[in-house]
């Protein structure tokens, strides 16, 4: 699975969970076979994306990690509370 498809997977999950899906932005950064996926959301949606005791973000990381493992890649998913400047 390519980094773009990993980004799309995380984007779909994040938008489904967010109250304001239009403000969700997902950015990927590749570096030597490892991918960092940053999820930017409205401050009120960050808590929903993280979930109680971090369970929701842990599940998102697990799913992204399993998808990345099939492509022999490493992936990290992080949630940020401010949308990136365009």
C-alpha positions as CSV (number, residue, x, y, z in Angstrom):
1,X,0.0,0.0,0.0
2,X,1.4,3.4,-1.0
3,X,1.8,6.3,1.4
4,X,-1.1,8.1,-0.4
5,X,-3.4,5.2,0.2
6,X,-2.4,5.1,3.9
7,X,-3.2,8.8,4.0
8,X,-6.6,8.1,2.4
9,X,-7.4,5.4,4.9
10,X,-6.6,7.6,7.9
11,X,-8.5,10.5,6.2
12,X,-11.6,8.4,5.8
13,X,-11.5,7.3,9.5
14,X,-10.9,10.8,10.8
15,X,-13.6,12.4,8.8
16,X,-16.1,9.7,9.9
17,X,-15.4,10.4,13.5
18,X,-15.2,14.2,13.4
19,X,-18.2,16.5,14.0
20,X,-16.8,19.0,11.5
21,X,-15.3,16.7,8.7
22,X,-14.6,19.7,6.4
23,X,-11.9,21.0,8.9
24,X,-10.1,17.6,8.9
25,X,-6.7,17.7,7.1
26,X,-4.4,14.8,6.7
27,X,-0.8,15.4,5.8
28,X,1.8,12.7,5.0
29,X,5.6,13.0,5.3
30,X,7.8,10.2,3.9
31,X,11.3,9.7,5.1
32,X,13.4,6.6,4.2
33,X,10.6,4.1,4.0
34,X,8.8,5.5,7.1
35,X,5.6,7.5,6.9
36,X,4.3,10.1,9.3
37,X,0.6,10.9,8.9
38,X,-0.5,14.0,10.8
39,X,-4.2,14.5,11.3
40,X,-5.2,18.1,11.8
41,X,-8.7,18.7,13.2
42,X,-10.8,21.4,14.9
43,X,-10.0,21.6,18.6
44,X,-13.3,20.2,19.6
45,X,-12.8,17.1,17.4
46,X,-9.3,16.3,18.7
47,X,-10.8,14.6,21.8
48,X,-13.1,12.5,19.6
49,X,-10.2,11.4,17.5
50,X,-8.1,10.5,20.5
51,X,-11.0,8.8,22.4
52,X,-11.2,7.7,25.9
53,X,-7.8,6.7,27.3
54,X,-6.5,7.0,23.7
55,X,-8.4,4.0,22.5
56,X,-9.7,5.6,19.2
57,X,-6.3,6.8,18.1
58,X,-4.8,3.5,19.1
59,X,-7.3,1.7,16.9
60,X,-6.5,4.1,14.0
61,X,-2.8,3.5,14.5
62,X,-3.3,-0.3,14.5
63,X,-5.3,-0.3,11.3
64,X,-2.8,2.0,9.6
65,X,0.0,-0.1,10.9
66,X,-1.5,-3.3,9.6
67,X,-2.1,-1.7,6.2
68,X,1.5,-0.4,6.1
69,X,3.0,-3.7,7.2
70,X,1.6,-5.4,4.1
71,X,3.6,-2.9,2.0
72,X,6.7,-3.3,4.2
73,X,6.5,0.3,5.5
74,X,6.5,1.9,8.9
75,X,3.8,4.4,9.7
76,X,3.1,6.7,12.6
77,X,-0.2,8.5,13.1
78,X,-0.4,11.8,15.1
79,X,-3.3,14.0,15.9
80,X,-2.8,17.8,15.9
81,X,-5.4,20.4,17.1
82,X,-4.8,23.2,14.5
83,X,-5.4,22.9,10.8
84,X,-2.2,23.6,8.7
85,X,-1.9,26.9,6.9
86,X,-2.6,26.7,3.2
